[in-house]
Amino acid sequence: MALTEIDYVKQKLDWMEERKIWPNGLRYLLTDAIGLVLYLSLYQNTGDASYLSRAEWLVKEVYRVLGRDKGLRIGEEPDRDGQYYHYLAKWIYALTCFGKVRTEYKDEAITLVREIHSRFVIPDVGVIWKMEEDLSGPYPGYGLGAMDAFDGYVAYRLLDPDILAEEIDEMHRLIALSYKTLVIDQDLGLGMMLWLCHFFPREQWAVHQRKQSFNQLKRLWIDPPGYFCRQKGWSKMKFAFTNYGISLGLQAWDCWPGQVNKLNRYFESYESGDEYDTNAITHVMACTSHYPGLFIKSADDR
């Protein structure tokens, strides 16, 4: 069973807000997408309408700060220019969750897909990982994303499989070309692939990548003290937020609860001594590890 440590999440949210880490810190699209799902999860669990109000405020702030003529900028800081497809896919997923409460947000997500899909996707070739901020062309020095077609395929199907049938088909063809040869060897990618696979677990790509991801993760587990290292051979390199991403993937499959609990305990007192100690992504991801909420497919949909 996925964790539902609501009190932990409430305390963490208060702590972040007091220190102006999130949601009242600098905007960053990935953090905000995860945080939006968190707010909606808390609303669903508690019925407290204040979380719905916070979610509405957050969406407005993201568009105010990061919104562009087409798409959304990566982040507010100067070095977070351009647009990442996989961040946009997470935002689409968050809006999809919101759309189940307020239908206008589903419409907003569909509009975003229409704005970005043809700019990022090269049919039967791949998905451009990073684009210029105005989507005029690929960002210099970046190529195709290894997992981006999987991100888009899942996000689009969950959003509206009928309206987005053409875009879904393009993504599915890309997955068919790559899923057998794609080897993910880093922590966060493995966690996110497991999470993606759990939505459509019987599809061939999901069966293959699920098995491969679990096999890879076995090689990254360091116990004692109880964490996943960055990749094989880098036993001392670890990041809290990437471990929390693995936790999300494991909880999506209701697997390895011992590892989930151990990494949560380990990183609760761990200090890296760098910017990640106070970065919003670390602490928002901690909340999802202790309470995945709407990131996990409901029993009714299984």
C-alpha positions in Angstrom: 0.0 0.0 0.0 1.2 3.5 -0.8 2.1 5.7 2.2 -0.4 8.2 3.4 1.6 10.2 6.0 -0.6 13.3 5.8 0.7 14.9 9.0 4.3 14.6 7.7 3.3 16.4 4.5 1.4 19.2 6.3 4.4 19.9 8.6 6.7 19.9 5.6 4.5 22.3 3.7 4.4 24.7 6.7 8.2 24.4 7.1 8.8 25.2 3.4 6.5 28.1 3.5 8.0 29.6 6.6 11.4 29.5 4.9 10.1 30.8 1.6 11.2 27.6 -0.1 7.9 26.6 -1.7 5.3 27.6 -2.9 6.4 31.2 -2.1 10.0 30.7 -3.5 11.2 31.0 -7.1 9.1 29.1 -9.6 10.4 25.9 -11.2 8.1 24.0 -13.4 8.9 20.4 -12.3 8.6 21.3 -8.6 5.3 23.1 -9.3 3.9 20.2 -11.2 4.6 17.8 -8.4 3.4 20.3 -5.8 0.1 20.8 -7.7 -0.6 17.1 -7.6 0.3 17.1 -3.9 -2.3 19.9 -3.2 -4.9 18.0 -5.2 -4.1 14.8 -3.4 -4.5 16.5 0.0 -7.8 18.0 -1.1 -9.1 14.6 -2.2 -8.0 13.0 1.0 -9.1 15.6 3.5 -11.9 17.5 1.7 -10.2 20.7 2.9 -11.1 23.3 0.2 -8.1 25.4 1.2 -5.9 23.0 -0.8 -8.1 23.5 -3.8 -7.6 27.3 -3.4 -3.8 26.8 -3.1 -3.9 24.7 -6.3 -5.7 27.4 -8.2 -3.3 30.0 -6.9 -0.3 27.9 -7.9 -1.6 27.4 -11.5 -2.0 31.2 -11.9 1.4 31.9 -10.5 3.1 29.3 -12.8 1.5 30.9 -15.9 2.2 34.4 -14.6 5.9 33.8 -14.1 6.7 30.9 -16.5 4.0 31.2 -19.1 5.1 32.0 -22.6 3.2 32.6 -25.9 3.5 28.8 -26.4 4.5 26.5 -23.5 6.2 27.1 -20.2 9.7 28.1 -19.3 11.7 25.7 -17.2 12.2 27.9 -14.2 12.4 31.5 -12.9 16.1 31.7 -12.4 18.3 33.0 -15.2 19.9 29.7 -16.0 16.6 27.9 -16.3 15.7 29.2 -19.7 14.2 27.2 -22.5 11.6 24.5 -22.3 11.9 20.8 -21.3 9.4 18.4 -22.8 9.4 16.1 -19.8 8.7 19.0 -17.5 5.8 20.0 -19.7 4.5 16.4 -19.6 4.5 16.5 -15.8 2.6 19.7 -15.9 0.1 18.2 -18.3 -0.3 15.3 -15.8 -0.9 17.7 -13.0 -3.5 19.7 -15.0 -5.2 16.4 -15.9 -5.6 15.6 -12.1 -7.0 19.1 -11.6 -9.3 18.6 -14.6 -11.2 15.9 -12.7 -12.2 18.5 -10.2 -12.5 21.6 -12.5 -13.1 20.8 -16.1 -11.5 24.0 -17.4 -8.1 22.6 -16.4 -8.5 19.6 -18.7 -9.2 22.1 -21.5 -6.0 24.0 -20.5 -4.0 20.8 -20.7 -5.3 20.0 -24.1 -4.5 23.5 -25.3 -0.9 23.1 -24.0 -0.5 19.8 -25.9 -1.6 21.5 -29.1 0.9 24.2 -28.5 3.9 22.1 -27.9 3.6 18.7 -29.5 4.5 19.5 -33.0 7.4 21.7 -31.9 9.0 18.9 -29.9 8.1 15.7 -31.8 9.8 14.6 -34.9 7.6 11.7 -36.1 9.2 8.3 -36.3 12.5 9.9 -35.1 12.1 11.1 -31.5 11.2 13.9 -29.1 13.6 16.9 -28.8 14.7 17.1 -25.1 15.0 20.9 -24.8 13.7 23.7 -27.0 14.4 27.4 -27.2 12.0 29.4 -25.0 9.9 30.5 -27.9 9.9 27.0 -29.4 11.5 28.2 -32.5 14.0 25.4 -32.6 16.1 23.0 -30.5 18.2 24.4 -27.7 21.9 24.4 -28.8 23.8 21.4 -27.5 20.8 19.2 -26.8 19.5 16.1 -28.7 16.6 13.8 -28.3 15.2 12.7 -25.0 15.4 9.0 -24.1 12.2 8.8 -22.1 10.2 11.8 -23.5 8.0 9.7 -25.8 7.0 7.6 -22.8 6.2 10.7 -20.7 4.1 12.1 -23.5 2.3 8.9 -24.3 1.2 8.4 -20.7 0.2 12.0 -20.2 -1.8 12.2 -23.4 -3.7 8.9 -22.8 -4.6 9.9 -19.3 -5.7 13.4 -20.5 -8.0 12.4 -23.4 -7.3 9.4 -25.6 -9.9 10.4 -28.2 -9.1 14.1 -28.7 -5.4 13.3 -28.7 -5.5 10.1 -30.7 -3.1 11.4 -33.4 -0.5 12.6 -30.9 -0.8 9.4 -28.9 -0.2 7.3 -32.0 2.9 9.3 -32.8 4.3 8.7 -29.3 3.4 5.1 -29.4 5.3 4.6 -32.6 8.3 6.2 -31.0 8.0 3.9 -28.0 7.8 0.9 -30.3 11.1 1.9 -31.9 13.0 2.3 -28.6 11.6 0.4 -25.7 13.5 -2.9 -26.3 16.9 -1.1 -26.7 16.4 1.6 -24.1 18.6 1.0 -21.0 18.2 3.4 -18.1 21.1 3.3 -15.7 20.4 6.2 -13.4 18.3 6.5 -10.3 15.6 9.0 -11.1 15.0 7.7 -14.6 14.4 4.2 -13.2 12.0 5.5 -10.7 10.1 7.6 -13.2 10.0 4.7 -15.7 8.5 2.4 -13.1 5.9 5.1 -12.4 5.0 5.5 -16.1 4.8 1.7 -16.5 2.2 1.3 -13.8 -0.5 3.2 -15.7 -0.6 0.6 -18.6 1.1 -2.4 -17.0 0.1 -5.0 -19.7 1.5 -3.2 -22.7 4.6 -4.7 -24.0 6.8 -1.7 -23.4 5.7 -1.5 -19.8 6.2 -5.2 -19.2 9.8 -5.0 -20.6 10.8 -1.7 -18.9 9.3 -2.7 -15.6 11.4 -5.9 -15.4 14.5 -4.1 -16.6 14.0 -1.2 -14.1 13.7 -3.4 -11.1 16.8 -5.4 -12.2 18.8 -2.2 -12.5 17.6 -0.8 -9.2 18.8 -3.9 -7.4 22.3 -2.9 -8.4 21.9 0.6 -6.9 20.6 -0.3 -3.5 23.2 0.4 -0.7 22.3 -1.1 2.6 23.5 -0.2 5.1 22.6 2.6 5.5 19.7 2.4 3.1 19.6 4.4 -0.1 19.9 4.1 -3.9 23.1 5.4 -5.4 23.2 7.5 -8.5 24.2 4.6 -10.8 26.2 1.4 -10.7 29.7 1.9 -9.5 28.9 5.3 -7.8 28.1 3.8 -4.4 28.8 7.0 -2.5 26.9 9.4 -4.7 23.2 9.8 -3.7 20.6 12.5 -3.9 17.5 12.8 -1.8 15.1 14.0 -4.5 16.1 11.2 -6.9 15.6 8.6 -4.1 12.2 10.0 -3.5 11.5 9.6 -7.2 12.4 5.9 -6.9 10.1 5.7 -3.9 7.3 6.9 -6.0 8.0 4.3 -8.7 8.2 1.5 -6.1 5.0 2.6 -4.4 3.2 2.7 -7.8 3.8 -1.1 -7.9 3.4 -1.7 -4.2 6.9 -3.2 -4.1 9.9 -3.1 -1.8 8.2 -1.3 1.2 11.3 -1.9 3.3 13.5 0.1 0.9 10.9 2.9 0.8 10.9 3.2 4.5 14.6 3.0 4.9 15.3 5.7 2.3 12.7 7.9 3.9 14.4 7.5 7.3 17.9 8.0 5.9 17.2 11.2 4.0 15.1 12.8 6.7 18.3 13.6 8.6 20.7 13.6 5.6 22.5 16.8 4.7 24.4 17.0 1.4 26.0 20.3 2.2 25.0 21.9 -1.1 22.1 23.7 -2.6 19.9 20.6 -2.6 19.5 20.9 1.2 17.2 23.9 0.7 16.0 23.4 -2.9 12.3 23.1 -3.2 12.5 20.0 -5.3 14.1 18.0 -2.5 11.3 18.8 0.0 8.3 18.6 -2.4 9.6 15.2 -3.6 9.9 14.2 0.1 6.2 14.9 0.5 5.4 12.6 -2.5 7.5 9.8 -1.0 5.5 10.0 2.2 2.2 10.5 0.4 2.1 9.7 -3.3 -1.6 10.4 -3.5 -2.9 11.1 -7.0 0.5 10.0 -8.5 -0.7 6.4 -8.0 -3.4 5.0 -10.2 -6.5 4.4 -8.1 -7.8 0.9 -7.5 -10.9 1.7 -9.5 -8.7 2.3 -12.6 -6.6 -0.8 -12.2 
